[in-house]
Amino acid sequence: MPDAGLADALADVVGTSVAAQESVVAALVLAEARGADPRAALVTAAGLGGDTDTVAAMCGAVLGAQHGVDGLPSDLLATVLEVNGLDLAPVADALLALRHRGNP
């Protein structure tokens, strides 16, 4: 499904409000549907409408745990670091290590 179609379906079927039953589900759907292309997932999340910052943050956290910091778009990470002063690399690496613990 093209990103616009996915975004429309999420907004219409799931919703993108501050309600957890919408924002959490929307973030997880994007991480699953576009997880192979983190930039596409995050750009779609940011453009959904509704509680986009929460949806994009949760989607990014899932993608960071899945791919590690090196798998996320470096320009987007640089913007987050510059704007928010957040160094997400150690968090993403720790989550990735937890994911792989016991799974060589």
C-alpha positions, 0 to 999 in steps of 0.5 A, spaced: 500 500 500 502 506 498 504 511 504 498 515 502 493 509 502 496 507 509 496 514 512 489 514 510 487 507 512 490 509 519 486 515 520 480 512 518 480 505 521 485 506 527 485 513 528 491 518 530 488 521 536 492 522 543 488 516 545 492 510 546 488 505 543 489 509 536 496 512 537 500 506 539 496 502 534 498 507 529 505 507 531 506 499 531 502 498 524 507 503 521 513 500 524 510 493 521 508 496 514 514 500 513 519 497 518 524 495 512 524 503 510 525 507 517 525 513 513 518 512 510 515 509 516 517 516 520 515 521 514 508 517 514 508 518 521 509 525 522 504 527 516 498 523 519 495 528 522 492 528 529 498 526 535 503 525 530 509 527 535 507 521 539 506 516 533 512 518 530 516 518 537 513 511 538 514 508 531 521 511 531 523 507 538 520 501 535 524 502 529 530 503 533 530 497 537 529 493 531 534 496 526 539 500 531 541 507 531 545 505 524 539 503 521 535 510 522 536 516 517 542 520 520 539 526 518 533 525 522 537 523 528 541 529 527 535 534 527 532 530 533 539 531 537 539 538 535 532 540 537 531 536 543 538 535 545 537 527 545 542 522 544 538 516 542 544 512 540 545 509 547 538 507 548 537 504 541 543 500 542 541 498 549 534 496 546 537 492 540 542 488 545 536 486 549 532 484 543 538 479 541 539 477 548 539 469 547 538 469 540 545 469 537 
